[in-house]
Amino acid sequence: MTAESEVRRRIQERGKITFAEFMEVALYWPQGGYYAGREPIGAHGDYYTSPAVHPAFGALLAVQLFQMWRVMERPSPFTVLEPGAGNGLLCRDICSHAALLPDGFSDALKYICLDRRSAGTIESGLPGANRVLANGIPFRGLQGCVLSNECLDAFPVHQVVMAAGGLREVYVGLAGERLVEVTGKLSDPRLAGRLEGLGIILADGQTAEVNLALDAWSRDTAAALDRGFVLTIDYGRTARDLYDFELRPRGTLVTYHQHTQTDAPLTRIGSQDVTAQVDFTSAARAGEMAGLESLGLVSQREFLSNLHLDRLRDRLRENNLPPRQMQANRAGMLDLVRPDGLGGFKVLAQGKNVAGPALWGLERSPGNDAEIASLIYNLPVPTLTRHHLSLPDGRDLGAEVEFEAFWPFSDTSPTGGT
Ligand SMILES: C[S@@+](CC[C@H](N)C(=O)[O-])C[C@H]1O[C@@H](n2cnc3c(N)ncnc32)[C@H](O)[C@@H]1O
């Protein structure tokens, strides 16, 4: 039973299904769902994410995690739980750079990759790194950080539309053999409740997505942590911006196939990504309801700049790289902070039972600058390995670069050559 035949079977049985149910099947149905058994990231996939673009992303996250560990008075273990870890590349980059940070940080670091999809194998080869398959967060009593990159945008979303008679929901139905959007009554009162709580009134004809899964996710995350931080990195906006009728009258749902934005979710079921921008206002509020304090929301550009990405970029010349590799590394680092690309992503920081100075990634201060600079000067400059792709290289090299799963890790050196 393919993802598409499962969608059709459910519609035939019940007349129509919510868009969220459609998206759940299209992405995660074990036989032929988009995430079942395929690697969507990289030159041969459908899109790039920050870990694949440059290892400086993982290196600077390791520096941020190091500060969290110190703020928490160096618990051991300090657990980093990464939901939506995918192929494990971010784990690889963080762990290999953590090993170069002082005070025995990497001895305390315990890294858990969590993903709901079964693609990839299980052994990591890195001490302290584990992989868990689960949908939800089956942990309790953690001290550390729940860190995710582009996980929340892959949660199935409901779609709503403002019609003459009030708010309606978008469902998927059948017109003859054709899959079509149909509208109907709201399947869940929390849909209207979410918008009301945000003070958002959609304009006539406006379509929008509502990510109800954020609530259970925040409860699970808060319940898993005894003490520590949550760092959520994704594309998205505050609610006012996200639901702005002038800017986004049709919402933010998009589909990706082979690096092309296609925006036709009811076609190519199982072979294209379906994703929607994250409502960071609701993510922060859901966390607050669950006992997580909101510590700050900044762009990825601000976050990585506060952690001195520019110094890492300046230091690239120490590596004596051939000109083409030098250019690819500079381009990769710049792509991480490009304002109209990955740099426009958001970083939401939340905390539970933690007090202390602001996180380094959230704000710059002369005191922080000196400390971060001394850490960064002692790190080898991360450079692209065969596991990464710079955006220009990925497009040009085509078949030269084979993107593969990272388990088991064969090369734990952060400066391993391409
Ligand atoms: C867009 S990919 C990002 C992968 C990786 N974090 C990266 O940055 O390259 C989203 C990942 O989140 C996973 N995912 C989605 N919902 C999840 C959940 N509730 N729990 C764990 N993993 C989830 C998907 O299976 C997929 O591997």
The ligand as a Tripos MOL2 file, in Angstrom:
@<TRIPOS>MOLECULE
LIG
   27    29     1     0     0
SMALL
NO_CHARGES

@<TRIPOS>ATOM
      1 C1         13.6090   18.4950    7.4760 C.3       1 LIG1
      2 S1         14.2770   17.0640    8.1980 S.3       1 LIG1
      3 C2         15.6440   17.7740    9.0780 C.3       1 LIG1
      4 C3         16.7500   16.8070    9.3830 C.3       1 LIG1
      5 C4         17.9560   17.3810   10.1270 C.3       1 LIG1
      6 N1         17.5910   17.9210   11.4170 N.3       1 LIG1
      7 C5         18.6810   18.4380    9.3350 C.2       1 LIG1
      8 O1         18.7230   19.5710    9.7780 O.co2     1 LIG1
      9 O2         19.2160   18.1050    8.2700 O.co2     1 LIG1
     10 C6         13.0820   16.7560    9.4680 C.3       1 LIG1
     11 C7         13.3520   15.5200   10.2770 C.3       1 LIG1
     12 O3         12.4920   15.5430   11.4180 O.3       1 LIG1
     13 C8         12.0070   14.2400   11.6490 C.3       1 LIG1
     14 N2         10.7980   14.3720   12.4820 N.ar      1 LIG1
     15 C9          9.6410   14.9550   12.1720 C.ar      1 LIG1
     16 N3          8.7770   14.8870   13.2010 N.ar      1 LIG1
     17 C10         9.4380   14.2770   14.2080 C.ar      1 LIG1
     18 C11         9.0890   13.9100   15.5430 C.ar      1 LIG1
     19 N4          7.8810   14.1800   16.0480 N.pl3     1 LIG1
     20 N5         10.0040   13.2740   16.3060 N.ar      1 LIG1
     21 C12        11.2360   12.9860   15.7940 C.ar      1 LIG1
     22 N6         11.6120   13.2940   14.5410 N.ar      1 LIG1
     23 C13        10.7300   13.9390   13.7500 C.ar      1 LIG1
     24 C14        11.7910   13.6970   10.2400 C.3       1 LIG1
     25 O4         11.7050   12.2820   10.2300 O.3       1 LIG1
     26 C15        13.0340   14.2200    9.5320 C.3       1 LIG1
     27 O5         14.1210   13.3400    9.6550 O.3       1 LIG1
@<TRIPOS>BOND
     1     1     2 1
     2     2     3 1
     3     2    10 1
     4     3     4 1
     5     4     5 1
     6     5     6 1
     7     5     7 1
     8     7     8 2
     9     7     9 1
    10    10    11 1
    11    11    12 1
    12    11    26 1
    13    12    13 1
    14    13    14 1
    15    13    24 1
    16    14    15 ar
    17    14    23 ar
    18    15    16 ar
    19    16    17 ar
    20    17    18 ar
    21    17    23 ar
    22    18    19 1
    23    18    20 ar
    24    20    21 ar
    25    21    22 ar
    26    22    23 ar
    27    24    25 1
    28    24    26 1
    29    26    27 1
@<TRIPOS>SUBSTRUCTURE
     1 LIG1         1 GROUP 0 **** ****
